[in-house]
Amino acid sequence: MNYNLPDGWYLTTSPIMTANMMAEGSQQWTVPLGGGVGKIIHLGKLPLNVQLQGFYNVAHPDIGPEWSVRFTVQMMLPKSIF
């Protein structure tokens, strides 16, 4: 989910919940809660989507992480640059 701001900035969240159905009861789920920011930038004519998100795992196995961070760089290839 994104909320667009001026000048190519946006607020975003895209948590990835996971489940291990082979684990015992409360050890099955990892449920992140959080979000981050992103910006569309240009490298020459090539637009890039850059974002940073942080998540607190409100549910996680005992051996799982309490926090997670995601940094993404995505190339966007419009037909006009080819």
VENCOR-V131801 format. One record per pair of residues at least 6 apart in sequence whose C-alpha atoms are under 8 Angstrom apart, sorted by sequence separation. I is the first residue (numbers start at 1). GAP is how many residues later the second one is. If there is no record, write none. Layout:
BEGIN
[[I & GAP] [I & GAP]]
END
This chain:
BEGIN
[[4 & 6] [5 & 6] [22 & 6] [41 & 6] [42 & 6] [60 & 6] [3 & 7] [4 & 7] [20 & 7] [21 & 7] [40 & 7] [41 & 7] [2 & 8] [3 & 8] [20 & 8] [40 & 8] [41 & 8] [57 & 8] [58 & 8] [2 & 9] [3 & 9] [19 & 9] [20 & 9] [40 & 9] [41 & 9] [57 & 9] [2 & 10] [19 & 10] [39 & 10] [40 & 10] [56 & 10] [57 & 10] [1 & 11] [2 & 11] [18 & 11] [19 & 11] [38 & 11] [39 & 11] [56 & 11] [57 & 11] [1 & 12] [17 & 12] [18 & 12] [38 & 12] [39 & 12] [55 & 12] [56 & 12] [1 & 13] [17 & 13] [18 & 13] [38 & 13] [54 & 13] [55 & 13] [17 & 14] [37 & 14] [38 & 14] [54 & 14] [55 & 14] [16 & 15] [17 & 15] [36 & 15] [37 & 15] [54 & 15] [15 & 16] [16 & 16] [36 & 16] [37 & 16] [53 & 16] [54 & 16] [15 & 17] [36 & 17] [52 & 17] [53 & 17] [15 & 18] [35 & 18] [36 & 18] [52 & 18] [53 & 18] [15 & 19] [34 & 19] [35 & 19] [52 & 19] [15 & 20] [34 & 20] [35 & 20] [51 & 20] [52 & 20] [13 & 21] [14 & 21] [34 & 21] [50 & 21] [51 & 21] [13 & 22] [33 & 22] [34 & 22] [50 & 22] [51 & 22] [12 & 23] [13 & 23] [32 & 23] [33 & 23] [49 & 23] [50 & 23] [11 & 24] [12 & 24] [32 & 24] [33 & 24] [49 & 24] [50 & 24] [11 & 25] [12 & 25] [32 & 25] [33 & 25] [48 & 25] [49 & 25] [11 & 26] [12 & 26] [31 & 26] [32 & 26] [48 & 26] [49 & 26] [10 & 27] [11 & 27] [30 & 27] [31 & 27] [32 & 27] [48 & 27] [49 & 27] [9 & 28] [10 & 28] [30 & 28] [31 & 28] [47 & 28] [48 & 28] [9 & 29] [10 & 29] [30 & 29] [31 & 29] [46 & 29] [47 & 29] [9 & 30] [29 & 30] [30 & 30] [46 & 30] [47 & 30] [8 & 31] [9 & 31] [29 & 31] [30 & 31] [46 & 31] [8 & 32] [28 & 32] [29 & 32] [8 & 33] [27 & 33] [28 & 33] [26 & 34] [27 & 34] [30 & 34] [26 & 35] [27 & 35] [46 & 35] [45 & 36] [13 & 40] [15 & 40] [12 & 41]]
END
